[in-house]
Amino acid sequence: ASISGSGITNTNFLKSVPLFQALCETQLNRLMNSLSMEQFEDREPIITQGEDGDAFYIVVSGRVLITRVEADANKDRNSLASPGSGGGG
């Protein structure tokens, strides 16, 4: 399903994403038309550290826990992504 199929029928959501705020309406429409929606289950991994990435994800709803393993500190760093946050994988 496209992002417009998710209930987002205009570019207002994309305008709220800091990365896309400088884009004009035409560019936002092109971007919106090229997006696809993916849904993930609770605790399902979306991206695995160290793997090659070929996608960019934008959180539309819910929250995503981001854990990064620090090699030199031998401990995890956690942060939380919420709607409007984006990252690659």
C-alpha positions in Angstrom: 0.0 0.0 0.0 1.2 3.5 -0.6 1.5 6.1 2.2 -1.7 7.7 0.9 -3.4 4.4 1.5 -2.4 4.8 5.2 -4.8 7.7 5.7 -2.2 10.3 4.8 -3.8 11.9 1.7 -1.7 15.1 1.4 1.8 16.3 2.1 1.2 17.8 5.5 2.8 14.8 7.3 5.9 15.0 5.1 6.2 18.7 5.8 6.4 17.8 9.5 9.5 15.7 8.9 12.6 18.0 9.3 14.5 16.3 6.5 11.7 17.3 4.0 10.8 20.8 5.2 12.8 22.6 2.5 11.0 20.7 -0.3 8.4 22.5 -2.5 4.9 21.1 -2.9 5.7 19.4 -6.2 8.7 17.7 -4.7 6.7 16.5 -1.7 4.0 15.1 -4.0 6.6 13.2 -6.0 8.1 11.8 -2.8 4.7 10.9 -1.4 3.8 9.0 -4.6 7.0 7.0 -4.4 6.6 5.9 -0.8 5.2 2.5 0.4 3.8 1.6 3.7 5.3 -1.2 5.9 3.9 -2.3 9.2 5.9 -4.1 11.8 4.9 -6.1 14.8 5.8 -5.2 18.4 9.5 -5.9 19.0 10.1 -6.9 15.4 13.5 -5.8 14.1 13.4 -3.3 11.3 17.1 -2.6 10.7 20.1 -4.6 12.0 23.3 -2.8 12.9 26.1 -3.6 10.5 23.9 -4.8 7.6 23.9 -2.9 4.3 21.0 -0.5 4.0 18.8 0.0 1.0 15.8 1.8 2.5 14.8 4.9 4.4 12.1 4.6 7.0 9.8 7.3 8.4 7.8 6.6 11.5 4.2 7.4 10.8 2.6 6.1 14.0 3.8 4.3 17.1 7.3 4.4 18.4 10.6 2.6 17.5 13.3 1.7 20.0 16.7 2.2 18.4 19.6 0.3 20.0 23.2 0.9 18.9 25.9 -1.4 20.3 29.1 0.6 21.0 32.1 -1.5 20.2 34.6 0.4 22.4 32.2 0.9 25.4 30.8 -2.6 25.2 27.3 -1.4 26.0 24.2 -0.4 24.2 22.9 3.1 23.5 19.1 3.5 23.2 17.0 6.2 21.8 13.3 6.4 20.8 11.9 7.4 17.4 8.4 8.7 17.1 6.2 9.9 14.3 8.1 12.1 11.9 11.5 10.5 12.7 13.4 9.0 9.9 16.4 6.7 9.4 18.0 4.4 6.9 18.4 0.7 6.8 
